[in-house]
């Protein structure tokens, strides 16, 4: 099995950001084409609102800002973290032109790199909750470091809602047979690739057990639920 070196991790991260830069202008249209995406967001919204009534929220991997509509409508102070400049600019335009919501901080490119948060926090406050919607975690290989650094910016007892890919073995076989077999035998992360013209996205489908283990030093596991038959799960954690 091939484990990425630190240099390869950086390159993969840059490739994934470039991928989202390239699809930014068509991302919202792609999402709207599939009604299941709206249903997933509705379920995530309902769950989030049932646990987080007020306070400060980190929208981690916020994309083009689709969730900003309901986050702003519920008067949270929002820290918006999106490493793709083009996606982030779409979110900022959405806020400037339509939402006109003042209580939002768009993190700049340097601040969005969670790998550096151990040395330089992205903001001075600690948030009450983190939302990581639509498989943001599946763009990140080093989820141990992710949970360690996200734990730095959330208050004890704070809620963390994560939506991650949950693919069947049959589905994995059709996407990357070799990685599917390896991940099945060794219970490791399944890796697949998505292309947009010449730009490649590397997707890491982490087993639920691995996500639980990586988060366990910092977060208490509350629940995980399948979101319809759409290939996603919603996990609820709380900061220890």
Phi, psi and omega in degrees: 000140183262123175256132183292139173285170178301321179295318179294323178299316179297316180297316179298318178298316179296320178297318180294320178295317178298321177304312181289329173301320185285329182263002186306316185290336181252359187300311182298320178296319179298319180293322182288339182292336183248111182299336181297330179298321178293320180296319178298313180298323179295318179295317179295315178303311182299317180294314182299312183294332181288338181252332185242098185277331183199174174114203185255136185232135170263116174269094189270115185075049189286353176062229180271008174087025183300324181280352181297332181302309183277333176294316179289324180297337180258013168063030172285152163278126189247129167257118187256117184244110179216112184288339178283117182300316183294320177294316181297320178296323176297318179296319179294321176295319178300317179290316182294322187269332188237307187282319183053046182262127187272334188270058181219137178244118176269113180293139178282177188303315181296321182290336183282348182279098185296339182295340180262001185292340177294331179262317182230104179299148183287339177203163189279331181281168166249135184276162178275339184200156175235134173246125175231090190267158171050056165065030175302319181299337181280359172266356189241124179279314186275076183284341175297313178292324179302308182294323179301316184277328174295328179297336181288336189252009181235142182292151171305133183087354181292149183269142179229115179252122182237129172254122183227158180291139180223086187261144176289161178299321179298317178297317180298319179303321180287340183264320179200093189301314184297312180293326179298315180293316179299314183293329179289315183290314188260000180056044181251180181291131175275134182242133175221169185233141177237135184245142168231101189057240182266005185260130186251138171248131174261125184248126180254108181266092183284137174298146179304322180299322179292321179296317178299315182294318182292327182273339190304324180295339188238335186232146175267129179287130178252308183194165171213130181229142176287133180265088181063215176248035191263003179084020178231154171233151176247117178255138178246121177239161173229138180296132179288000000 
